[in-house]
Amino acid sequence: MVTTVNIALHLTQMATSHPAQLAVMVPLGRCSNGERNYASYTYQQLDEQSDLLAAGLDANGIGRGVRTVLMVPPSLEFFSLTFALFKLGAVPVFVDPGMGIKNLGRCLAEADPAAFIGVTKAQIARVLFGWGKLSLSRVVTVGRRLGWGGLNLAAIQQAGQIRQSEITNRELRWSAPATTRDETAAILFTSGSTGVPKGAVYSHGNFAAQVEALRQTFHIEPGEIDLCTFPLFALFAPALGMTAIIPRMDFTKPARVNPQEIAEPILRFGINNLFGSPALLNRVGREVQAIESRTVSFAPTLANDLLPPWTSVRRILSAGAPVSPMILERFSRRIPQDVQIFTPYGATESLPVAVIGSHEILQETRHLTARGAGTCVGRPVAGVEVEIIEITDTPITRWDEKLCKPQGEVGEIVVRGPMVTQEYFRRPDLTALAKILDPTTGQMLHRMGDLGYFDQQGRLWFCGRKSHRVVTPEQTYFTEQVEGIFNTHPAVFRTALVGVARDGQVQPLLCVERESRRSLPAAHPITDANLIIELLEIGSAFELTRAIKTMVFHPRFPVDIRHNSKIFREKLAVWGAARFK
């Protein structure tokens, strides 16, 4: 007997056990009293609506195995369509719309989709730029359908009603196929912030393992309320039995979120779980700090009135890039002292891999980071094996224990486990670079492309991307280790180490983004020239950074479009090289 494995089964189970519990809430406009309105689905409504859409899509040729681009922003339709596609056994293709027109076109061409479901804006772009014109046979519009043909969502719903009405036994609704653990469930394209955008092939088993890992690692319980600022992560909320509340924000610009749109639902709905990128936490934390400084200076009792503590919060998750201790400190001011900000480490191809909490970071590992240890990302989660291997830029065809480096030595991080994807869609070249076959199990290990090591306590330390290491005739520099030393200066927001060619050799160049001057004490201004002198003095205290003598200021580092947190060091290297020609 074949066991069905499908993330949508969690939704159906919740609809049976807790039908009236709210599953999803999405923001609308504001009432006359200023309070925001929300549209919502209960678990029963979301389950029934996704069943209806699944039946309608199936009736129109979008069924099991059909690759289907889904370009719908966070909304009730996004959730119901996504779970409908999972129930069908169709293969939704998720592409971040913020990656740019050129990359979008390349990714959609690689995906070779047969169906395209999108809002009107996405359909207009599809027609203008010719996305999928050679492969698409089915088009569904969420919103106004203009001159491109296909169906709208209402027609899909009507087709679903007809299909379901054909079932004579009313207790039997439309029946989903029995998807298997190794069957392809979705294709998730990486943002391209750490290389070429590529489609990670997710199996139903990968999703099932992720749900279980998140539940066990963070002790998430059904009935919790989740505020999610990253659309794809929001899909885990219904699977984990939480109520997903979507804030009002531009999801491609978390660094520009209105802090009120985060604080308001936390207080109003008693949020238990919050997922946000480091850039979002930084933005909200700075606002909290600014309000505190204004109110405490003239009326200390007003601070808590204006900024009531978020006592309902049980945990905060932040991923996408390392989170600085300063950001953790700022954001921790609004949550109970026993609540932690967890920074799970992983990637699109494997998540989660390891995790650490803010208590351990702020009390211990931050001090080691400041001395060049890198960024501690914690201990591997249950079910994941992590190895450190020799650094090489070439493919490794077969796994061998002899590849492993001793504890304490920096190498490439390699992972294996049930949530680790096995390939990139139709990119054998990239699969060969990122995957290692274990001949004893037939499974692939994933090369994270990150460098790191294990300490004596079994904690994993991240030292930077392999492609970002700076190799000079004298030594090799790892970005996270170097930057952690210089980032300790209070006038520095962040630094980025890059390599530039000068006089025929690669030399290290430290790019510096200053802390906002309004965030610094007014009595202690510092000029750029003096800041450079002080940074050189900091660097001279460590053998790792003593030889770094060239530093330049950059007004605002270029960052990824998904989390606004990963630094595009490749762009900084080009910018820096141009300054020294």
N, C-alpha and C positions, 0 to 999 in steps of 0.2 A: 504493500500500500504506500503510495507517494504522500509524503507530508507536505502540506501547503505552507510555504513561507512567504509572507507578504506583510509589509509594514501597515497596510490598510486593515489587517485583521485586528490590530489594536483599537482602531476606530470602531469597528463593529462590536467588539467586546465592551467598550465603554458605552456604546449606544444601548446595549442590552442591560448592563449593570447600573448605569447612571444616565438614563435618557434625558433627564431635564437639566443636567449640568451644562453650563455654557462651555462650548468648545472653542469658539473664535469670536473676537470682538474687533471690529475695525472702525476707525474714527470717521465721523462725518463733520458737519458744521457745528456751530455753537448755538445754544439756546439763547433766549433773550436775557437770561441771568448770567450768561457767560460760560456756563457749563457745557462741555463738549458732549455731543450726541454720538452714539455708537450703533452700528448695525451688528447683528449677532446671529449665530447659529448655536443651538444646543447640540449635544452629541447625536441625539436622534435625528435632528434636522440635517446635520452635516452628513451623517451616514445615508439618510434617505436621498438627499440631493445628489451626493456622489454616486449612489446607485442609479438614480435616474439619468444622470449625465453619462455614466458608463454604458447603460443600455442604449442611449441615443447615439453615442459615438460609435459603438459597436455596429449599430444598424446602418451607420454611414461609412463603414469601411475603416474605422480607426479602432483596431482590435489588437489582439495579442501579438507582440513582437513589432508593431508598427512604430517606427521612430517618429516622435511628434515634438516639434519645437513648441515650447510653452513660453510666451512672452506676455504675461499678465502681471501687473504690479500686485503687491499684497492687498487682498480683498477677499470677500466671501467667495467670489468666483475662482480666485487663485487656489484656495484651499479645496473647494469642491471639485475643481477640475483635476488638480494634482492627485487627490485620492481616487478620483474616477479612473485616471490613467493607470494608477497602481493596481486597482482592482481588476482592470481589464487585462493586465499583463502587457499593456503597451509600454513603450520605452520613452518616457518624457526626456527631452533634451533641454537642459538648463544652461543658458548662456547669459553672462552678466551684460546687460545693455550698456553699462558704463565703460566697457573696454574699448570703445571706439568703432567707427563704421568699418574700417579696414579689417580689424581683428574679428569683428562680428561676421563679416562676409566670409572670411577664411574659415572660421569655426563652423558656420552653417554649411559651407560647401563640404567640409570634412564629414560632418554628421550625415549628409546625404538623406535628409528627412523626407518622409512620404506625406506628412501632415504638418500643418502650421496652425496653431491656435494663438491668437493674439488680440490685444485691444486695437482699436482703430488706428492709433498712432503707429503701432508696430506693423500693421498691415500696409500703411502708407509707405513706411520705410522699406518694407519687403518688396513692394512694387517698384519704388524708385531705384533701389540698388540691386534689384534682380536676385534677391536671396532665394535660393532653392528653386529657381525657375526650371531647372532640368529634372528635378526629382519630385516636386510636390504634386500630389494628386488630390489632396483634401485640404480645404481651408475653412476655418471656423473663426468668426469675428465675435469678440466680446465687446459689444457697443454697436455703433452705426456701421452698417455694411454699405460701402459705396460702390465703385464700379469694378471691383476685382472678382466678383462672383463668390461662390462658396455659400456657406450657411452662417446664420447668426446663432447665438446661444439659445434663443427662444425656439428655433427650429430643432435644435438638438434635444432640448427638453421635451418638445412635442413628440419627437421620434421615440424618446425614451418612454413616454407615457403609453404610446401605442404598443411598443414592444412588451412592456410590463402587463398591459391589459390583455395581451394574447395568452398569458399564463392563466389557465383555468382555476388552479388552486391558489386562492388569494394569500395563503400563508407562504407561498413560494414567490419571492421577488426574483428579479433578474439574477441569474447565477454567474458568479465570476469564475474564471478558469483557475485551476489549481497550479499556481506558479511554484517552482522549485527553488531550492536554496542557491543553486549555481546559475539560475536563469538571469539574464540581464534585466535589471529593474529600471535603470536610468543611465544617462550620460551627463556628467557634470563637468563643464569646461572650467579649467583653472583660469584665474583672472589674467594670467600673463605677467603678474608682478614679479615672479621669480623665474621667468623664462618664457618660451613660446607658449601661448594658450593651447591647451591640449585637453581632449575629452577623456576623463577618467571613467572607466566602465564600472558601474556599480551593479553588483548582483543583489538579489533579494536577501541573501545571507549576509552581505555587507551591512545593509540597513538594519537587519534584525540584530546583528552584533553591536552596532552603534547604539541602538536604543537601549539594549541591556547594559552596555558599558556605562552610558550616561546615568541610567537608573542606579546602578550599583555604586559607581564612583562618587556621585553627589547626593545619594540617598533621596532621590526625588520620589515623591509620593503622589498618587492620584488625588485630585482635588486641589492641588496647588494652583496658584495664579502666576502666569509667566508674562513678563513684558519683554518682547523680543524685537530687537532693532536690526536683525539680519534675516531676511525673508526665508531663506532655505532652512535656517536653524529653527524657524518658527514651526516648520512641519513636524519637528520632533515633539512639540508640546502636546498635540492631540494623541500622538502615539504613546506618550508617557502619562496620559490621563490628566494633563494640566489644561487650564483655560488660557488660551493664547490671546493676549491683548496686544494689538499692533499700534504703536504710537504714530502720531502725525509727524512725518519727517520725510526728507529726501534720502532714500536709502543708499544712494550713490555718494552722498556727502555727509557721513556721520559726524565729521569734524565741525559741521555747521549747524548741528541740531539746536533747536530752541530748548534750553534746559527746562523750561516750564512744561514742555510736552513730555518730558521724562518724569519730572517730580510730581506733576498733577495726577497721572494715573497711579503712581506708586502710593500716594496718600489716599486717593479716592477708592481704589479697589483693594488695597491691602496686598500689594504685589509681594510674592514670596521669592520669585526667581527672576533675575534680570540678566540678559545676555547683551553685551555691548562691546564694540571694538575699543582698543586703547584710546583712539582719537575721540570717541564719544565720551568715555569716562573723563578724559582730560578736559573736554569742553564743559561738561556738567560740573566737574570738581572745581574748575576755575571760577565758575559763576557762584558756587557755594562760598568759596574763599573770598570773593569780592564782596558779596553781600554781608558776610560775617565781619569783614574789616570795616565796612561802612556803618553797620549797626552797632557793633560792640564799642566803637570809638566814642559814640555819644549816648548810647542807650543799651547797655549790655543785656537787659531783660528782653529786649525786642528780638534778639537773634533767634531764640528758639521759637518765638511767635511767628516770625517770618519763615523760618526754616525748621519746621518740626521734624524730629528724627524719624527715620523710616523704620519703625520698630517691627513691621511685618516681614521685612526682607530676611530670608534665611540663607541666601547665597547669591553671589554675583559671579558670572562667568565672563571672561574677557579673552579673546583670541584674535589671531590675525597678525600679531607681531609682539615682540617683548613689551611688557608694560613696565614703565619706569617706577621706581619706588616713590617718587614724588607724586605721580598720578595716583598710586594706591593710597598714599597718605591723605591727599585731598579728598578723595571719594569716600574714604573710610569714616570721615567726620559725620556722615549722615546715617550710618548704620550702627546697630548695636555692637558693642566691643567684642562679643563672642562670634560675630558673623564674619566670614572671610570672603575676600575676592579671590576666586580661583582663576589661574591662568593656564588652562589646558593647552598642551603642546601637541601639534599634529599638522596635517595638511589635507587638502582636498582628497588626496589619494589614501589617507589613513588618519582617522580621527575618532577618538582621542588616542594619544600615544602615552603621554605622561602628564602629571598634574602636580601643582604646588599651590599652597594657599598663601595669602598675604601675611599671615602671622609669621610664618617661617621666613618669608622674604624680608619683612621689615625688621625682624629681630635678629636675623643672622646672615642670610645669604647676600643681602645688599652690601654689607661691609666687605665681603669677599669679591663681589662684582667691582667695587670701587678700587680693588687692588689688582684687577686684571684677570679674575677667574672666569669671566664670561657671565652669562645669565643662567641661573639655575632654573630648570623647567620641571624639577621634581622627580618622582619615582614613576616607573612604568605602571600603567593601570592593569588590572587583572585581565589575563588572557592575551596580553601583548608581550612579545619578546623583543628586546632591543639589543643590538650588537654594535660595536664600534670597529670599523675596518680601515685598512690602509687607504690613504687618499689617492685616488686616481681619477682621471677624466675619461677613461676608456671603459667600454662595456665589460661586464663580468658575466660570463655565460653560465657558470655553475657555482653553487655555494660550497664552500669548504671552510671548516673551522680555522684553518691556518690563516685565513684572511684577517682574523680578529686581532686587535691591538690590546696590549695590557691595560689594566685599569690605570687611569690618570693620564694616559696619552691621548692627544687629540687625533681624531680620525673622522671618517664619514659615518653618520648615523644610519643604521639599517634596521628595519622593523619587519616583524611577521605577526600575523594574528588574523582572526576571523573578520575584522573590519578593514583589512588591507586589500585594496583593489589589485587586480591581477594584470591589467593591461590598459593601454590607451587605445581609444577607438581608431582603428585603421592607421595607426602610426607605429609600425613595427620598429622603425628607427629609434623613436623615443622610448618605446617599451624596452628595447635592448639596452639602452643607457640607464634606465631607472629600475629595472627588475633583474633579479638573480634567481635562477631556477634551483630549487632544492631537489636533487634527483631522488632522495629517499621518500619524499612526500608528494612530489609533483606540483607543489605549490610555489608561488613566487614570493620572494622577499622584496620589499620596496626600499630603494635607496632614497633617503629623504632629500639628498642634495644639500643637507646641513652638516656642519662640522660640530663635534662635541666630544665629551668624555664622561666617564663615570668617576665620582669621588669615592672615598673610602666608606661612606655611608650608603652607597648604592643610589645616589642621586645623579640624575643626568644634567649635564651643563651644556648649554648651547653657546657655540663660539662664533657663529656666523654662517652665511651661505658659502658653499664650496666655491662657487663661481665668483665670489666677492673677495676671496683671499688675495692679499697683495704680496707677490713674490718678488723680492729684490735680490741683488747679488749677495747681500749680507744676511738677510733673514726673511722668514715668511711671517706676515702679519695676519691675524684673524680679527675680523672687524669688531665683533662683540667684546672681545677682550680689551682691545685698544680703546674703543669708545666708552666702555664702562669706567675707565680711569678719568677721561676728560669730562665726562658728563657730570662729575661730582661738583664742578664749579657752579655756584648759585646763579651766575649770569648766563649760563648755557642751558638752552632748552634741549638740544640734542646735537650730536656730532655724527659725521659719517666719514669713514676712512676709505679712500680710493687710491688707485695706482695711476700715475701719469708718466708718460715717457719724456725724459729730459736728458739731453746729451747722450741719446742712444741707450739709456737704461731706465728701468722702471723705478720710480721713487714714490714714497708714500706722501699723500696729501690729505690733510685733515680739513674737511669742510665743517664749518661751524654755523649753526643757527642759534642766534641769541635768544635768550628768554625775553619775553615782552618786558619792556622797560617799566610799564605800569605795575608789573608783578614784583619788581624789585623795590627794596626800601629806598625811599626818596633821598635819604641821607647818605646813601652809598652808591652814587652813580659811578660808572666805570666806562672809560673810553675803549674803542676797539683796540687801540695800540696797547693800552695797559692790560686789557683782557688777554691779548696774545702773549704778553710777557708772563702773566700769571699762569696761563695754560702751559707754556713751555717749562715753567718751574714745576708744575704738577707732573708733566711728562718726564722730567729729568730724574724724578725720584724712583722710577721703575725701569728696569732693564728692557722690558717689553716696549716701552714708548720713548726711551731716551734719544733714539736716533730720528724721531719725527720732529722736523724743524720747520716745515712749511705748512702754513695754515691760512685759510681764506674764509671770509664770511659770505654766507648765502642768505638771501632774504627769507626764503621759505622753501624747504626741501620738496622736490617732487615726490609724491607718494602714490600708492596704489589706489584704484578707484573703488575697490570693494570695501576695504576697512579704513582707508585714509591713514594707514599706519606704517606699512612697509615702505622703506625708503628706496627709491629708484637710484641706486648707486651708479648704475651704468650711465644714466643721464648726467649725474653729478661729475662722473669721470670725464665725460666729453666737455662739459662746461668748464671744469677745472683745467683740463689740458689746453683749452682755447685761451685761458688767461695767462698761460706761461709760454706761449709760442714766441 
